[in-house]
């Protein structure tokens, strides 16, 4: 099978980018032919090339809406489809989803869209939220299948008026790690917390910092970069926690880094179904996440971790204090989190379901064309 994967941003290497990379690697190993088309060239293209994945960067393909550049990008995608002649186009992220699906329709090629969290989900600012909801309602009509990475997103799609038979829930899955990368969660002095998140409006570092003010017995490491990093460094100094917060920047070896910690946290304003939480569960870490959108679906409350109401500083501080002060609880929760990963969130499970959906989309498209 020849598959064209399309994703917008190449300046960041987040969950959606890693998902596309890992899919492409497995598809190539299974002797499929794959090209990844991205927006403006960035660090993600280097990541793809290191993995032996052929990729193309479109210089006009950007995250913001620009009619002239978007028209040029549409033409670029159609040209790529015409040259590559894929059996299926698989689009990822909202901008890629709209332009990629339109190009596929005009090129008469079956297409799938993976919603890594809808761009009209709660937390997205207006008017972007309404604009993208209208665009998604329109584009869904010529999409063979839409993969939602959480049940929350599948239900949100249905509420938005998208036909339920087009929507398929497939949770992310990730490959396992070496046992030697499982951390010692009982370690203390100090207990180390890690948060893997870019410094962007989506993530809620402020709530995390305010919770940390009342926790003297822990240190926080932040893995990720982004435009707001310097502002948060200033905030850490103003809150008097700069000596316990380490800004480590972009990290390409998350699994190795997680082996150094005792608690994982993801405090955020909106989310699809975060891969970073699965990485923490795979490592056997107790997890503390914001209860927004599909963020909490992987967590069993009080067993594998805790879910925190959005922006709730006191509850976050209380949960972190409980875990920091109880090494036996950290070990127990971490073990249960690891077991849940093994049951539900392996890469093999996700890949099998994805391939079944790819085949289904192609068959569905063929039926429509032949009627």
URRAFEN-V719968 format. One record per backbone hydrogen bond with DSSP energy under -0.5 kcal/mol. NH is the residue of the N-H (numbers start at 1). CO is the residue of the C=O. Records with the same first field share a line. If there is no record, write none. Layout:
# URRAFEN-V719968
NH->CO + CO
This chain:
# URRAFEN-V719968
3->1 + 33
4->88
5->3 + 35
6->90
7->37
8->92
18->14
19->15
20->16
21->17
22->18
23->19
24->20
25->21
26->22
27->23
28->24
29->25
30->26
31->28
32->27
33->1
34->32
35->3
36->54
37->5 + 35
38->36 + 56
39->8
40->61
44->10
45->42
46->42
47->43
48->44
49->45
50->46
51->47
52->49
53->48
54->52
56->36
58->38
59->57
61->58
62->60
66->64
70->66
71->67
72->68
73->69
74->70
75->71
76->72
77->73
78->74
79->75
80->76
81->77
82->78
83->79
84->80
85->81
87->2
88->2
89->110
90->4 + 88
91->89 + 112
92->6
93->114
97->93
98->94
99->95
100->96
101->97
102->98
103->99
104->100
105->101
106->102
107->103
108->104 + 105
109->104
112->89
113->145
114->91
115->113 + 147
116->114
117->115
121->118
124->121
129->125
131->127
132->128
133->129
134->130
135->131
136->132
137->133
138->134
139->135
140->136
141->138
142->139
143->140
144->111
145->111
146->166
147->113
148->146 + 168
149->115
154->150
155->151
156->152
157->153
158->154
159->155
160->156
161->158
162->157
166->163
167->164
168->146
170->148 + 168
174->345
181->178
182->179
183->181 + 283
185->183
187->184
191->217
193->191 + 219
194->263
195->221
197->195 + 223
199->225
200->198
203->200
204->267
205->203
208->204
209->205
210->206
211->207
212->208
213->209
214->211
215->212
216->214
218->215
219->191
220->244
221->193
222->246
223->195 + 221
224->222 + 249
228->199
229->226
232->228
233->229
234->230
235->231
236->232
237->233
238->234
239->235
240->237
241->236
242->236
244->241
245->242
246->220
247->245
248->222 + 246
249->222 + 224
257->253
258->254
259->255 + 256
260->257
261->258
262->192
263->192
264->286
265->194
266->288
268->266
269->202
270->202
278->274
279->275
280->276
281->277
282->278
283->279
284->281
285->280
286->262
287->304
288->264
289->306
290->266
291->308
292->290
294->271
295->292
297->294
299->296
301->299
302->305
303->300
304->300
305->300
306->287
308->289
312->309
313->311
316->312
317->313
318->314
319->315
320->316
321->317
322->318
323->319
324->320
325->321
326->323
330->326
331->327
332->328
333->329
334->330
335->331
336->332
337->333
338->334
339->335
340->336
341->337
342->338
343->339
344->340
345->341
347->174
350->346
351->347
352->348
353->349
354->350
355->351
356->352
357->353
358->354
359->355
360->356
361->357
362->358
363->359
364->360
365->361
366->362
367->363
368->364
369->365
370->366
371->368
